[in-house]
Amino acid sequence: MTSKTRLLHGFLLLLLAGLAFAQNEFNDLPNLGDSTGQIYSPERDRALGAAFMRELRQEDLILDDPEATRYLASLGRKLTVHSENPGFGFTFFLVNDKRINAFAGPAGHIGANTGLVLAAESESELAGVMAHEIAHVTQRHLARAFETADKLSLPTTAAIIAAILIGTQDGAAGAAAITAASAANLQSRINFTRANEQEADRVGIQALADAGFDPNGMGRFFERLQKNSRLYGTRPPEFLSTHPVTTNRIAEAESRASAYPKVDVPDNLEFQLIRAKLHVQSYDNLSQVLADYQRYHGMSGGDTAVEHYEYALLLAANEQYQAAIKVMDALQKSDPDRLAYRLALAEIHQRTREYDAALQIYQSTNTLYPGELAVVIPYANSLLANNQADAAYALLLNASNTSTENPQLYKLLAQAAGASNNKAQTHTAMSQYYYLNGYTDTAIEQLQLAAKTSGLSDYQATRIQARLTQLLELRKAEELE
């Protein structure tokens, strides 16, 4: 945790106490109209959203798994199409935290902890939570809260908002923030009430039903968390702290869901496969888990495709690669176009240094799923490992034209550019990598090095100088705010 963030902990809930969806008693405040959009502009919102993500990356909170992120974004898009603002530019990402939680940040940045995905027993349950967070954005609950912070500097505000996540992992700091917030009693400055929670439930359930999910998913997830909360002792799931669930709220969610036709929603295989992958990543003792898995499921690894997939991942994690390849190869042949099987099989081949086999799978998969970062990033890694830097450079450069917010992409691009003797591109790619991770000064230094590269074309020099000017102005603005 940075010293800046520690200093901001005490101020966090002073400013954004209501942002954590706490229960407060201001439901009877008069509606004075929606001032957002006048003081808190869309431009400010977008800038705050970008700064917020940079802060989270700087604190190493975001899960760098393009495949899992791709799934969550796909689920989010299914819901936002049926939201009250389908044209809003949402961004969905996973937080590498086993705790059960989800949140909505500025500019429609919706985060879900890996623990939430693992706790959901069906895709409709996960979709219910995501629909709730989307509704907080479309109903402008968040914009009203962030409007209070408008007079603060952009990086300070972003750090405070990001500290909401960081605070969940530091009990002492979180307690200090709560004490400070209670002393100042500034909750009344943010009209973020239980009525907002009810509205987010209502709007979210409607989007859930319209998108073809089981509208009971939201209430079912709430109910199970409430029933199991006693198992968590004094540290209940963060979701219950930030999204208080009562018997009345569960009953209201069930009542709203009953107004929609009953649907039999078959569970999405992709959801189950992503859960299996996250399960394996979450285990602390992989050898013991594999032994238990074989004891329970037998040496075949179970009966279902999901069980076989998780078994193959466990085998690979325990370096039993040939056994893993056998299981995963059978899965891939049974469902040839399934992205999860293709990526897992190629990765196992990559680990065993069977580069030709890995590259063949990645190449055909890139044809099936062109431009998907879940394919591009491991494919480029494989090309670089096989001394095909020029091919990796071309692949990554093309992807960077449309995907500008992924640090992994730019770090690989810099590596490929360096191996391909594209010195200027090495520095510009590293500049973007550092910028996205919240290190503006280092990003500027990389651009300054790029500008000194010999043999630049006029076009290259102009682009580098324009970006350098942009970052210098950004840094100056941050210092002045």
Secondary structure by P-SEA (a helix, b strand, c coil): ccaaaaaacccccccccccccccccccccccccccccccccaaaaaaaaaaaaaaaaaaccccccaaaaaaaaaaaaaaaaaccccccbbbbbbbcccccccccccccbbbbcaaaaaacccaaaaaaaaaaaaaaaaaaaaaaaacccccccaaaaaaaaaaaaaaaacaaaaaaaaaaaaaacccccccccaaaaaaaaaaaaaaaaaaccccaaaaaaaaaaaaacccccccccaaaaaccccaaaaaaaaaaaaacccccccccaaaaaaaaaaaaaacccaaaaaaaaaaaccccccccaaaaaaaaaaaaaacaaaaaaaaaaaaaaaccccaaaaaaaaaaaaaacaaaaaaaaaaaaaaacccccccaaaaaaaaaaacaaaaaaaaaaaaaacccccaaaaaaaaaaaaaacaaaaaaaaaaaaaaaaccaaaaaaaaaaaaacccccaaaaaaaaaaaaaaaaaaaaaaac
